[in-house]
Amino acid sequence: MKPTVVFDLDGTLVNSLPDIIASFQYVLRKAGLTPPSENDMAKLIGLPLAEMFRRAAPGASADSLSEAYRRHYRAHMTDNSRTYPGVAEVLGELRGRGLSLIVASTKRSHTARSLASTVGLLPLLDHIQGTDDFIPAKPAPDVIHAALKHIGGKGICMVGDTTHDVLAGKAAGLCTYAVGWGAHSPEMLRISEPDFVEPDLKYLPDVLSMMPV
């Protein structure tokens, strides 16, 4: 089984938060609702979409808002989304070491693949797995297990930007590396007790070089 690093996508490899927040706020305003602040919105990212709307707009139809969000987001998901600095270089280095690289996302698989393709990451990844409305979302480890099973990989580390990523990685029995440039602040991330909290991905190759594979 090939040693495999599991990544979250949004807020970890791709700075997609501006487009996610913009679509979320657009849908709420169009429904006549007051959207949360960007700071409060960021704290919700990583939850399943319907749960985000349930918390942001109690009493409204989370399913209807979710469908409206998906329509708007599909048309605007790369208006401002770009890979974070150095991501392609880190992924290239890890692939050069013979590691498999996969994504376990709360997004639906086809949406996650479309985003990764548009920002140029698809050739650097061995598989992209979304929850697809039938796999329990993080912090459950199921999407990680599904991604690893697809390629027959042996997970060694989960890399993410939210407490949900960290908890899912821990539940899957993986090392956890949290990045502070995404949705959750380093202080919030530390609550979930990851093995490593770093500002970015720069130190990930060093961390992985110390791990038995």
N, C-alpha and C positions, 0 to 999 in steps of 0.2 A: 504494500500500500504506500503510495507516494506521499511524503510529508506535505501538508497543505496548510496554507494560511487563509483564514476566512476574514473577509472584510465586510463591513457595512458599506453602503454606497453614499447616501445623502449625508453631507456633513462630515464624511470621513475621507472619501476619495474625491467627491465633487462638491463644490460650494454651490449647492442648489437651493439653499435656504431662502434667498431672496425671492425666487420664483414660486417656491412652495407657499411662503407667507403671503405673497401678492395674490395668488389664486385663492387662498383661504379667505383673505380679507375681501376680495372682490365678491365672492359668493355670498358671504354674510351680509355685505352692504346691499347687494342686489335683492336679498330676501328681506331687507328692512331691519336687519339686526346690527348691533354694534360689535365690531370685531375687537378681540383683545389687542393689547399693545404687542409690538413685535417681540419684546422681551418675554411677555407671558406666552405668546405663540410658540417661541423657541422651546419653552419648557414642555410643550405638548408634543413636539416632534419626536417621532420614534414610536408613538402609540398607533394602533390601527386608525385609519382615517375616520371611520364612524365614531370611534371613541373620542377622537379629537373634537369632533363637532358636538358630541353629547356634553363634553365638558365646557366647550366654549359657548354653546347656545342651548342651555337646558330648556326642555320643553319643545324645541323645534324638531322637525323630522331629520334625524341624523342621516337616514338613508337617502332622502331627497337631496340634502345638501351635499352628500358625498358624490352622488351622480353628477350634480352640477359642477362640483369641483373637478371631477375627472375630465369632463368635457372641456372646461376652461384650461386646466393644467396641460392637457395633451397639446393644445394649440400654443402654449406659452412656456413650456417647461425648459426651453433653452434660450429664453430671452436674455437672461443674465447669468445662467449657470456655466461654470467653467471648472476644470480640475484645479485643485489646490496646487500651489507651487511645489515642485519636486516630486509629485506623485508618480508621474510616468517614469522618472529616473529610478525611484525606489522599487517600483514594480519590475522594471527591467532588470535591476540588480538581483532581486529575489528569484526571478525566472532564470537568470544566468546561473544561479546556485542549484538549479534543478528542483525548486519548490513549485508546487501547484498553487495557483492563486484563484480563489473563488469569492463570489459575493453572496451574502445571505441578507436579503432586504425585506423590509415591510411593504415595499411597493409590490404591485403585481409584476410577474416576471417579464411580460412583454414591454411594460413601461420602463422597467429598470434597464432592460437590454437596449431599448431605444435611446435612453439617456446616455448610457455608457458608449453606445456607438457614435452618437452625435458629438460627444466631447473627446472621442478618440481613444477610449480605454478598452474597447472590445477586444482588440488583438492581444492585449496583455493579460486577459483573464481567461481561465479555463472553463468557467461556468458561472452563470448568474441565476440565482434562485430567488424567486419572490414567494410571498405567502399565498397569493392566488385565491384568497377567500376560503381555502379549505385546510391550510396549514396554520396551526396556532401561531400567533405573532409573538415576537420577542416581548418579554423576557423568557418565554418558553423556548427551549432549545431546538424545537422541531425543525425549523427552517434551516438551521445549521446542519442537523443530521441529514435532512433531505439533500442539501447541497453536496455534502461529503459523499453520500451514497451514490449520487449521480455520477461522480468521477472515480469512485472507489478510492477516495483519499483518506489519509490519516490526519485528522486535525491536530495542529500543534499550537495555534494561537488565534484568538478572535480579536480583531481590531475594529474599534467603533468610537462613536462620539457621544453616545448617550448611556445612561444607567441601564437602559433596557438591553443594549448590546453587551455591556459588561456582565449583567446577570445571566443573560443567555449563554455567553461564553463560559461562565463559571459552571452553569448547569450542565453544559456539554463536556465538562472536564478539561477545558482548554486554558492555557495561559491567556490573560486578558491585557490588552494594550489600549489605553484610552487616549484619544487626541482632544486637545482643548480648543481646537479652532472651529468646532461645529456647534451643535445646538445647545449642549449642556456645558456649563462652566466647569473648570477644573475642580472648584469647591463642590459642586453638585456631583461630579463624577466620583470624587473620593468617597462619597457616602456609600457607594456600591462596592468599594474596596477592590479596585482593579489591581493587578500585579504591577502595572506601570501606568503613570499619568504623565504625558508629555505634551508640549505645545503643538507638535506636528508629527510627521512620520520619519523625521530625520534619523532618530535613534533606533527605529525598528530593525534594520539589518543587524545592528550590534546586538540587540536583545535576542534575535533569533539565532545568531552565531553562538550564543552561550547555551542554547537549548539542545538536549539530545534529540536526534531525529532518527 
